[in-house]
Amino acid sequence: MLYYLLYHILQKYFSPLNVFRYITVRTVYASLTGMFLAFVFGPWLIRQLRELQIGQYIREEGPQDHKKKAGTPTMGGVLIVLSTAVPTLLWADLGNAFVWLALFSLLGFAAIGFIDDYAKVSKQRNLGLTSAKKFSLQILVSLACGISLLVLATWSKYSTQLVFPFFKRVHPDLVIHSLMRSPHIWPLAFLPFLFFVSLVIAGSSNAVNLTDGLDGLAIGCTVIAAGALTVLTYVSSNFRWAAYLEIQYIPGVGELTVFCGALVGASLGFLWYNAHPAEVFMGDVGSLSLGGALGLIAVIIKQEILLFFIGGIFVVEALSVILQVGSFKLRGKRIFRMAPIHHHFELLGWSESKVIVRFWILALIFALFALTTLKLR
C-alpha cells in the first residue's frame, strides 16, 4: 500500500521517493515497521490477555521451576502475526503472488494455533486439539500451498525441482512428467511434489512448536533463521548473485525478502516481551505460524534441504522428541530425561537462561554454516 503510494504515485512529483523501488530499502522499512508495531501494541495486548484471563497452563511432569509461570498471558503470537502481515501489506508489491502465498501460510497456520490455544484456555488445561486433528489441519494448509505453487509453476515462475547443497548439478524433478501424458492417472504425477512440500511445511511448523518451551527460545531462534532466509531470498531473486553462487534464480521471489524482513522485525519486537522472565508467551498461534512461514519460504526459494541447517535447533528439538517416543515404545526406556531436549538440559541442572542463550548460539552457528554452503557447491 505505502509502496504503491510512494513509488507509483508520489514519486512522479518527488523524485527522491524513487528509492522505494529497491527491495533492500523496503525490507529495512518492513523490519522497522514490524518492530515498531510489536513494541507499541505489545503492552496493550498483554493487558488485554490478562483481563480476559488467557493464561498459560503448565504440565505437571515438566521442570518444577516452570510452575511459577502458570497464568502468564499466552496467545501473544497474535502480535507476531499482525506485526508481520501489516508491514508486508504496506511495503511489498501486492501484485506478487508469492507475497499472498506467504501471508496465506502465516495466517492459515495462525488460525490452527488459535483454535488449539483457545481449546486449552476454555478447557483450563494444557491440552488443546488432538495431535491427529492438529496435524490434519496443518497438512491441509500445506497442501493448499503446494497446489498454489504448482499453479505458479505453469506460469514459469516456479520450479518443481529439488536442489541439494554441495551438489550443484543434482536437480531431480518432484513432478513425474511421464505420467502427465496419461489422461487417467496424470494427477498422480504431482503426488511426490505435494507430499514433499507438505512434509517440509508441516514439519517446520511442528518443529518450531516443539521448541517453544522456554522464555525467548523459539522466537530468538526464529529471528536467526528468518534472517538467514532473508539473505537467501534476496540472492535467489537477483540474477547476477544467483548465477555467481550457482543457485536457482527465481523471478519475482524478491518481494518475499520484504516479508522475511517484516518477520525478523516482528520477532525482535516480540522478543522484547518474551525474554526471560517472559511477560507473555506466543502460544501455538505464534509457533505454528512462524514454523509454517519459514517452511514455505524455504520451499519457494528451493532451499528445502538447507532448511535443516538454517533451522538446526528446531530440527534437533523435533528429533529429540521422535527419538524419545520411539525409544520408549520400542525398548521401554527413555534416551533423555525429558523431551524436547531443552528440558533435558534443565533437568541436568542448567539454568533456563543458560539453555536459552546457548541454544541461540548454536542456532547462529547453524545459520552461518547454511550460508557458507552457497559457495560450497
Beta strands, then each sheet from edge to edge (+ up, - down):
end
